[in-house]
């Protein structure tokens, strides 16, 4: 399929996993359409070819399937619509409860051994509006489902309650010597409504993390235009606007500090509890909290282009995606309802042929229909994923795809890029070792002058050190850079080189190999400076290991994951860094283009491979890995290629992501066990006549609530380091 565009539609009217599975099947049968429908978020994520079909036509197809759909509204409007729908559900349940109460009291007294019966005509009057007015939603849903070629929960409820109601009408009108079951049909509908009401309330809490992110951004900003300070709605701000942020206020948009000194609480973006100092030329981000100082900033990103908006989009995307285990549950749900109808018919036939009477056979069949509703099965996986991705975002872990979160718990190998992942990513000069006849300052001047024309991190370390030492740079000409080797340029008519020992050796410079090895064994990268073939000296540069890297490696090892460091450095330097980090296995002198091949080699051994990196040269390896982690401090290309973005550039965040993945999969397994176990136990009991339809209805209603409630427990998951809980 070519030229596909993506859209999200809000879908209403879905009641169970069979609904979402049926709608997904119908949409995917359309030409050049790929759709994923989530029952938890009630959204359809659709990729389509606008030359083949329009959004209006997609909505029409959804309506033809028995549901309704509309383009996504802003979060506040959607929340208001959900609140109105919930209020309508509460009103319907209240009416049903009032009408059903006398029937339920009669039934409870009967269970207690007190034989009290309302007049049959009164039972009929109480049960009829519950059956056909309050219960109309089940008939509409059932007819739409059957018309679409499927069968959902509504079919089971409509079949079961209608059978009990019509049997009762026949007994009453024909004056048959049989009990009536008006109380069973009315109570079943009321209990199902109660379960749906409780489920809707619980589901609304699953997106609380996303709602909290959206509510963080202030509504008003103090903007300076034409020399006048004014209050503007954040939506009206433009790039390059100058704005003020007072102490205790939140940043309205992303920007750059112009004047002022303060600190900002960025925990909602990074999960890091410590405030970040802010001074001129530092970046600030929308919704982060300003500390004690007044900041004057210039807007760099507004509206949908802010960091906060990108996080919200990623969370919504992840919550709408499906893990493989959820797709399995959807396939089971699709065949589950027809299978249950068959079991109910078999139950009816066997009981009737055994001479137990029509009414007994029918009531046992009704119990089978009611106990079998697959609501809990459909909610087991998506609710856990919605809660988990929201909680991950609060901890600074942005999951692009739910499938990645599912796979992360099975990782056996994690390849870790050294620079910027294990280390700070900011090399600094540690040693300036001038040779005979040249001063340290002159050696630094030559090296930094050569480096000024390069963007390599090591070159920046040299120029920064020269600036700090107040060393003035000299003019160079005819600069040439050999990637991975070094630089050559002319200063005052003479040829100079700056580069790796191997590069300098190839150019004929006489090197002190012992001295170079000693520096490399300390984890330092050695740069050689030479004039023509005359050695001038060495400068050593080191990239400091992150404070948490060693602990993170230890925790990953405890999890049973083999950590392998990848570095472009020489063997001695790479070995020194690996030893500092507690890593037993590493690969040195790995060229950028070989990183992806290394990932493939581990995958070829049957390992499930993760990759953590931050640079442009890590992107191919990140794309090749089974699960990839990109540091937010890294390049946009690396972040785009990764499955999971870590807002806090720290290997401990990888530990957190894997920990959350394991907690999520544990919840999903628990939910599926409860859902399957409930049906596996309930259906035989109902078929054997050991389960009253009303009790079956209550159990069915509470099963969905228990699954959602269990998923909500994921909110208690905590990071490996102490952070303030939202």
N, C-alpha and C positions, 0 to 999 in steps of 0.2 A: 504493500500500500504506500502511495506516494502523496506528498503535499498534505500531510495530515496536520490538523490543528487540534488543540485540546480545549475542552470546556468542562465545567462542573455544573451539574444540575441538582437542585434540591428536590428530592422525591418524597411525596406524601402518600399514605395509604398502605405501606408495607407493614405486615404484622408478624412475619416470621422469616426464617432463612429460605423457605421454599419460595417466598415472594421475591426476594432479592435474586435468588438463583434463576427463577423463571424470567424476570425482567432482563437480567444479564444475558441469558440465552437468546431472547428475542432481539436485543440490540446488536449482539454479535453476529446475528444472521443477516444484518443489513450490509450492503456492499460498502467496502472501505470504512468500516466502523469497528473499533475495538473498545469495549466498555468493561468497567469494573464497578459493581454496585455493592455498597456497604450497608448492611442493616443497622449497624451501630451508629453511623453518622448520618444515615438516610440520605446519602449522596451517590450520584452516578458520575464517575469520572470517565469521560468519553473522548476518544481520539477519532476524528472523522475527516472525510474529504469534503470541503465546502462546495466543490464542483458537483458532488454526487447528492448531497443532502444538506439541508439547513437546520439550524437549531430549532426553528418552529416545527419542522417536520419530525425531528427527534422527539420533541415534546408530544406531538400528535401520536407517534408510535407508542410512547409510554402511556398516554391516556387510553389508547386502544387496548393496552394490556390490563387495564383496570386500575391504574394508579394515576396520580397527577404529578406534575413537575413544573418548576419555574427556575429561571436563572437565579444564581446566588445573590442574595441581598447582603447588605452589610450586617455585621454581627449583631448590632443592636436591633435591627429590624427583624432578623431571623429569631433572635431571642424573644422578642415581643410576640411573634407569630407562634412560637412554641408555647409560650406562656398562655396565649389565648386557647390553643388546642388543648393544653393541660386543664385549663379551667372548664372547657367544654366536657372533657372526660370526667372531671370531678362532678359536674352537674348531672351527667347521665348516670354515673354510679350512685349518686345520692338518691335520685328518683327510683332507680332499680332497687336500692337498699330499702327504701320506705315501702315499696310495693311487695318486696320479698319477705320482709320481716315477719308478718303474721304467718306466712307459710313456713318459714324457718323455725319459728317458735313451735308450731304444730309438729314439725319433724323432730325437733330436739326433745319435746315431751314424749314422743313415741319411743325414741331411743332410751328415755329414762323410765319407760314402762307405764307412762300415763297415756291412756287412749283418749285423746281429744281431737276431734275432726271438725274443721271448718266446713260449712255447707259447700257442696261441690260447685254450685253456681258462683259462690264467692271466690273460691279458689280459681275458677275460670276467669273471673273479672280481674283478679290480681295478676294472674300469670300472663294473660294475653298481651297487655301493653309492654311487659318486659320482653316477651318473645318476639313481637313484630315491630314495636316502636324502638325500644332501647336496643334490641338485638338486630335491628335492620342492617347494621354495619357488617354483621357476619354473613347475611344473605348476599349483600352487594359484593363483598369480598369473595365469597364462594363462587358466585356466578361469573365474576370477572376472571377468576382463576381458571375455572373450567372452560370458559370461552377462549382463554389463552392457551389451552392444551395442557394445563397443569392442575395440581391440587395442593392447597395450602392448609394452614391451621383453621381458617374460616370454614373450609369444607367439613372438617371434623366436628367443629362446634355446631354448625348449622345442622348437619346430619343427626348428631346425637340428641340435641335439644328438641328438634322438630319431631323426631321419632317418639320421644317421651311425651311431648305435648299432644300430638295427634292420637297416640294410644289412649291418653287420658280423656280426650274429647270423645273418642269412640265408646269408651266404657261408660261415660256419663250420659251421652245421647242415646245409646242403645240399651242402657240400663243393664249392663253386663255385670256378672258377679266377679269383678276384678278390682284391685286397688287402682287408684289414679296416681299420676306422678307429676301433677302440675308443680308441686313444690320442688321436684328434682330439676325440671327444665328451667324454672325461674331462678333457682339458687345457682345452678351451673353458670348461667349467663352473668349473674351478679358477681360470682366469684372470679370468672374470667376477666370481667371489667376491673375488678379490684386488683387482680394480678397485673393487668396492663397499666393501670394507674400507678401502682408501686414501681413497676418496671420503668415507666416513663420518668418518674421522679429520680430513680437511681441513675438512669442513663444520662439525665441532665447533669449529673455530678461528674460524669466521666470526662466531659470537656471543660471542666473548671480550670485546668491548667492553661488551656488555650485562651479562655475568657480572661484569666488573670493577666496574661501577656498583652491582650488587646486593651485592657483597661489601664495599663501602665502609662500609655502616652497621654500627656496633658492635652486639654482641649484648646487652651489659649496660649499664645506666645507673645512676648514683648519684642516687637520688631521695629527697627529704625528705618524709616523710609523718608527720603527727602529731608533728612536732618531732624525729623520729628519722631519721637518714640510713641508707638501706638500699640494697642492690644488687637491682635488678629486671631481668627480661628486658624488652627494649625493647618487645616486643609487649604488655606489661602496663601500659605508661604511658598516662596519660589527659591530656586537655587541662587546663591549669591546674596540673599537677604542677610542683613546684619541683625542679630538678636541678642538680648540680654538674658542671662539666667541667674536669678538671685539665689542666695543660700537657702537650701531646703527645697528648691523647685526641681522639677524634672526637665531634662533637655527635650525641646519640642521636635527637633529633627537631628539628623547627622550633620556634623560641622567641624570646623577647625577653630581652635581658640586664637583670638586676635590679641586680647589683653586680659590680664588677671591671672591669679594663681588660686587654685583650689584643689579639691579631690572629688572623685566621682565614685559612687557605688554602682559598679557594673555587674553585680552578681546575677541580675536577671538575664544578662546576655552570656556571661561566661561561667556562672556557678562559683566564681571566686569571691570569697567573703571580704577580702581586704580591699579597701578603697584604692583607686589608682590616682596618683597625683596628676594634676592638669596645669599646664603652663602654656605660653604662646607656642603655636605650631603643633600642639597635640590634638589628636582627634577626639571628638565627643560623639556620643550615639544617642539617638532618640530613646526616651523613656528611662535613661539612666539618671540617677539622683545626684544633684550637685551638693557638695558639702558646705564648707564654711565660707568660701569666697565668692565674690561677684565675678562672673565670666562674661566677656563680650566675644561673640563667636560669629563666624560666617557660615551660612548654610551650604553644604556640599551635596546633600541628598535629601529629598523630601518625598512625602506620600508613599507610594508603593516601592520606592527605590531605597528606603532606609534599611538599616540592618535589622530592625525590629520587624518590618514588613516581610523581609526575606525569611526570617525565622518562622513567622506565622504561616507563610506559604508552605515551607518545608514540613511543618507539623501537620497542617491540613492534608498535604499530599501523602504523608506517611499514614495518617489515620484513615485515609480512603483506600490505601493499597491493601493487598491481601497476601498473607503468608500462605505457604504451601499447605500447612495443616488446616487452615480455614477453608481452602478450596476443597479439601477432602470432605470436610463437614458439609459443605454446600452440596456436593455430589450425593452424599448420603441422604440429605434432607429432600432432594429432588425426587427420590424413589420411595422415601419413607411413608408419605401419606397414602399413595396407592396401596402399598403393602399393608398398612394398618387397616384400610377399608376392607381388604381381602380377609385379614384376620378377624375383623368384626363380623363379617358375613359368615365366616366359618364358625365363629362362636355362637352366633344366632342359630345356625343350622343344627349344630351338634346338640345344643340345649333343647331345642324344640323336638328333635328326633328322639331325644332321651325321655320325652314325655314330661318335661318340666313346665310346660305351658308357654303360650305365646308371650305373655308379659314378662315372665322371668327371663326368657331367651333374649327378648328385646332389651331389657334393662342391662343385662350383662354385656350385650353388644355395645350399648351406649357407653358403659363404663370403659370398654376398650377404646372406643373412639376418643373419649375425653382425656384419658390418662396418657394418650399417645402423642399429644400435640408437641411438635418439635421446636417449640420456642427456645427452650434452654439450650438445645443443641446449636441453634443458629447464633445465639448470643455468646456462646462460650469463648470463642476466639476473638471476634472483633472488639468486644468490650475491654478485654485485657490489653489488646494492642492500643486502643485509644487512650486508656489510662497510662500505659507504659510510655508511649511517645510523648504525651504531655508532661509526664514526670521527668523524662529525659531532657526535654527542652528547658525545664526549670533548673536542671543541673548543668546546662551548657553543652548538652549532647544532642545534636540535631540529626535525626534519623530521616534519610531520604525515602527509604522503602521499608515497609514492614518485613519483607522477606529477608532483608539484611539483618534486622534485629533477631529474626528467628534463627538465621544461620550462625550468628556470632557465638551462640552458646556451645557450638560443636567444633570451634577452632582447635586445631592441634599444633599449628605452627604460626608464629607471628614474625614477619620480616619487618625490621625497624630501620628506617634510614637514620644515619648518625646525626648529620648536621641539621639542627633546627627541630629535631624530634627527641633524640636522647640528650642533645646538647642545647645550649641557649640559642645557637644559630647566629651568634654575634662574636666572631673571632676577634681576639685582641692580641696586640704585640706583647710578648713576654721577655724576649731577649734580643738585644742588638749587639752582635759580635763582629766588630770590625777587625780586618786583617792588619798586617804591618803597614805603616806609612799612611794610614787613613783614620780619621777620628770617627767615633760612633755617630756624631751629629751629621757629618758629611755622608756617611753610609746611609743613614736614614733619609737624608735629603735626596740622594740619588734614587733610592728605592721608591720613595713616595712620589717623586717626579715621574718616574716610569709608570707608576700605578695610577696616576691621576686620569689617564685616558681609558681606564678599564672599569667595568661595573662588577667585577668579580668580588665576592665577600672578602677575600684576602686582600685585594687591592684597597677596598674601603677601609679595612683595618689599618693598613699602612698610612693612608692619607689622614685618617682620624688621629692616629698616634702622632704624626708629624704636626698636625694642627695643635694638639694638646701640648707638644713640646716647643711650640712656636717656631717651628722650622719652616722657612720660606722655600717654596718649590721653584725649580728652574724650568725653563721652556724646553720642550722636547720636539723632535720632528721625526717623520717617517716611522711612526709607531706601527708595529705589527703584533698581533696577538695570536698565539697558537693555542686553541682550546685544550685545557687539561695539561698544558706544558708550561707556558710562560709568556713573557713579553720581550720584544726587542725594539729599541729606539735609539736615536742619536741625540747626544747632548754635547753642544759646543764642537760638533764635527766628529765626535768619537762614538763608536758603537758600544752600547751597553745592553746587558740582558738581566732579566729578573725572572726566576722560575724555579722549578723543582730541581733537586739534585741530579736526576737522570737527564733532564733537559740541558742543564749546565755542563754535565759530563759529556754529552753528545757534541757540544760546541767546543770542547777541548779544554775546559777549565779543570785545573788540578784541585781535587776535593780532599778534605780531611774526612774520610769515611767514618772513622771512629767517633769523631765529634758529632757528626750528623746522626749516627745511630743512637748515641746517648740522648740527644734531644728528642728523637722520635720515640724512644722508649719511655719518655716522660709524657707521651700523648701530645706532643707538639708537632706542628707542620713546619718544616724547614724550607726557607726560601734562600736561594743563592743569588748574590749580586756579583756581576763580573763586568770588566771593561775589556772588550775584545775577548781574549782567552785568559786574561789575568784575573784571578780570584780577588775580590775586594772584601768579602765577608759574608756572614750569614745573619738572617733575621728569623727568629722563631715566633710562630703565631699559634695560639691555642684557643680552642672553643670549649668553654667550661661546661661540664656535665650539669644538667638540671638537678636541682636539689632533690627532687622526688624520683629521679630515674631509677636509682638503685632499688628503692623500695618497690617501685612499680614492677621492675623485672622480677624481684623476689615473689611478689604476689601472683604474677602471671605464671611463674614456675610452679607455685603451690597449686594453681588451677590446672596443672597438667599440660600447659602450653609451652612448647619449645620456642624460645626467643632467639632469633638470629639477626645480628647486626649487619647492615650493608653499608659499606663506606668506599669512597673513591680514594681514600688515603692509602699510603703504603702499609705494608704488613706490620711494621713495628708500631706506628702511630695507632692504627686500628686496634691492634692487640692491647695497647695501653688503655685506650678508651673502653674497650670491651671488659677488661679486668676491673676498671673503676666502676662500671655499671653492673658487674656481677654476671656478665654474659659469657657463657662457655663457648658458643659457636658464633663465628663471624665470617664475613667475606670481605676481603680488602681489594683495593684497586679495581673496583667494579665500575665500569663505564655506565653512563646513564642509559644507553640503549640496551645494556645487558641485564638491567634490573627486572624487566618483564620476563626475560628468558629464565631468570632465577626463580621467579614465581611459578612459571610453568613447569620447571624441573621438580619442584616440591609437589606440585599437584599431580605430576606424573607418577609420583611415588605413592599416590593414594591419600595424601594429606589434605586436610581442609585448611587453606592458607589465608591468613590475614596479612594486610600490608598497611603500615603506618608511615606517612611521609608528609612533606610540606612543600616540596619544590616542583617547578615545572618538569624537571627531569624525572620526577616520581610518578607523573600522570599515567604513563603506559603501564607501569607495575600496579598502580592503584586500580586501573581498569581491569587488569588481568586477574586480580586477586578475588577469592570467593567473598571476602568481606574487606572493605577498605576504609581506613580512617585517615582523614586529612586534618592537619592542624590549621586553625583559623589564621594563624600568623603567616601561613604559607601563601602560595600563588592561587589566583582564581581558577586556573586550569586544574590544579591538584584538587581543589575543593569541588569543582564540577565533576571530576572523575570519581570521586569518593562516594561510598554509600552512607558514611556517617561523618559529619563534620564536628570537630571538637573545638568549642568556642574558647576553652582554656587550653592553650598549647602546652600540654603536659601529658606524658605517657600514662600517668595515673588515671586520666580520663578514659583511656582505652580499657583499663581495668574496670572502671565504673560501667562502661558500655557493655562489656562482657558479663559483668555481675548482674546488670539489669536484664540482659537477654536471658540469663539463666533463671532469674526470678519470674520473668514473664512467661517463659515456657513452662515453668512449674505451675503457675496459675492456670495456663491454658489446659495443661494435662489434668489438673484437678477439676476444672470446669467440665471438660469432656467426660471425665470419669463419672462425675455427678449426673451429667445429662444422659449419658448412655445407661448408667446404672439405674437411674430413675425409670427409664423406659423398659430396660431389660427385666427389672423386678415388677414394675407396675402392670405391664401388659399381661403376663401370665396370671397374676393375681386377679385382674379384672376378668380375664377369660374363664377362670375357674369359679367365678361368682363370689369371690372373697373380698370384692371392693365395691362399696356403694358408689354410684355415679357422683354424688355430691362430694364425698371424700376424695374421689378421683379428681374432680374439678378443683378442689382446694389444693391438692398436691401439685397439680399441673400449674396452677397460678403461682404458687410459692417457689416452684423450681426455677422459673425465670428470674425471680427476685433474688434468690440465693446465688445464682451464677453471677449476676451483675454485682451483687454485694461482695462476693469473693474477689472479683476483678478490682473493685475499688480499694481493696487492701494493698494493692501495689503502690498506692500513694504513700505508704509507710516505708518504702524502700529508701535507703540512705546511701550516700556516697562513702567511699573508703576514707575520705578525710572529713573532718567535722565542718559542716556548713550550716548556715541558718536555714531552717525549714520554712517553706513558703506557707 
